Amino acid sequence: MEQFYKLLTGGDLRSIGISNSVVSKVQDQNYFDELFKCLFHKDRLVIMRAADAIEKITVQHPVYLSKYKNVLLELCNAAKNKELKWHLALLIPRLNLSGKETEIVWQILTGWVSNKRESKIVRVNSIQALYEISLKDQRFIKDLQTSLVEIEKENIPSINARIRRLTF
């Protein structure tokens, strides 16, 4: 099995390094499982790059995330680093969530969106996640629309650009 953490080290947080080549190495659930372990590495850079690769892989293979639903929900509660949060926000809508889990995730993501001290990328990706969740669970649409009206008043170009792209 690959030792993905070795491929994900080096450089700095401004670069994804060779995480795209890691994406091409993950051909099945077993390789994905090895990559997923990197989310718990001690090096913030490895975590960020692993999250980036996981996010890219699960666009085509969301089922790889299924067995990690509870772990991802726990990571959402525990995440401190913005680089992990921005990828978690994009991963969460790919999960098959129960009604209660959706409510919990909704609160977390809404908190990230409304926190002015949060990174703009985390906020933008959380808006996208909330939108995707609201498409699956209609009971959240009005809540999202209300939140977006408030957030739009901050007049942050990247956030407002994302809001404009949403269609209800």
PyMOL commands that set and color helices and strands:
alter all, ss='L'
color gray80, all
select helices_A, chain A and resi 4-7+19-25+29-40+44-60+62-78+82-94+99-114+120-136+138-152+157-165
alter helices_A, ss='H'
color red, helices_A
deselect
rebuild
show_as cartoon
